Amino acid sequence: MQEEYNKLYTIITGSKKNVVITTHRGPDGDAMGSSLALYHLLKKLEHNVQIITPNDYAYFLHWLPGNKDVIIYEESKEKCKKITEKADLIFFMDFNNIDRIADYKECVRNLSSTKILIDHHQDPDYSIADLVFSDTKSSSTAELLYKIINVLNLNHLIDIDISECLYTGILTDTGSFKYNSTTSNTHKIISDLIERGVNHSRIHDLIYDNSTIDKMRLLGYCLKNKLQTYEENNSAIISLNHEELKRFNFKKGDTEGIINYALAIKGIIFAAFIVEKDGIVKLSLRSKGNFKVNEIAKKYFNGGGHINASGGVSQLSVKETIKKLEKIINKLKIK
């Protein structure tokens, strides 16, 4: 890897460049945290930097430093195309396959720009980038970026803005440090970020204790009316269709974390959240222990992810997707 690190160092510490940073559709805390941390770092190195996301993201991430400078491809396609065409360097953050950036991939696919992938998901597609920094043992892409910054001896550039972005990425992708991916090294990094000035309780409040009344009512509805348990197979499913989202004035981010309530039930090893958004039925899968939800996502729902946290899509209706998942659960006999 040292050769790759040397190449990256030469690229980002050299002459001023036009840089585009992008991340996967439906960006989460790690996607935005790592992207914005890199944005601030490259700005300090005097590059012309722009973040472009395929679509909008949860409102509780809009406080992140630099958020006002993010351009959303779905809302400004022509502007994004022009910026991308001029890019000397494109960073792919927090995804392992070009399809994860949806329609925006057509803007970057055939460009001669140097492409760099930084990601922690399994099975990265090395063909999509000229340089690939992949570490599936990192709790998050934000943690991996922190490590890269230190290997490049650029840690003196980590200011409060970069620290808050990195902290947010690690906090959210570790489930507030409860997932198995959290290591002693993760906590050492968090300690360093706090020493640099991160107000951890403030960030936790902005992300987790910042719900609208509609979001809380939607959660209550899910737990009372939409939670299905399969105790003989230690599984649970929560589902929502488009009309139900509309009834509760859905905004991006309102369904974040709902699946965790299903997984929190005593005895539940596997939980699924099925939701219909923008005409697409999506699944979020979570598990405990060694039960590999990424295999279910890949085999049955054209998806993937981590062993205990994955996602996918279904070509069926919400009801038919539930039936399909029930058959899978009965077949696997989850214990």
HULIN-V337594 format. One line per field, one symbol per residue. psi: psi as a letter, one per 20 degrees, with the letter a starting at -180 (. if undefined). burial: + if it has 24 or more other C-alpha atoms within 12 Angstrom, else -. A space follows every 50 residues. Layout:
BEGIN
psi->???
burial->???
END
This chain:
BEGIN
psi->hhgggggggggijbqpqoppprrrqlpahgghghghghghghhhjkqoqp ppqharrphjiiippihiipppghimggghggghhiphpppopkqiphii jchihhhigjqiqppppoqjqqlqniiiqhppnpniiqhrhggggggghg hjljiiioahggghggggggghijllkiqhiprhhghhgggghghijpnh hgggghghlkqrggghhggggghhhjppqmhijlrqppqprghgghhklp qpihjpihhhhgiippiphpqqppqopkjpoqpppqrqcjonhhhggghh klbabrgiorraqqirrgghhggghghgghghmp.
burial->----+--+--++----+++++++++++++++++++++++++++-+-++++ +++++++++++++++++--++++------++-++++++++++++++++-+ ++-++-+++---++++++++++-++--+++++++++-++++++++++++- -+-----++++++++++++++++++++-++++---+--++-+++---+-+ --++--++--+---++-++--++--+++++--+++++++++--++--+-+ -++++++++++++-+--++++++++++---++++++++--++++++++-+ +-++++++++++++--++--++--++-++----+-
END
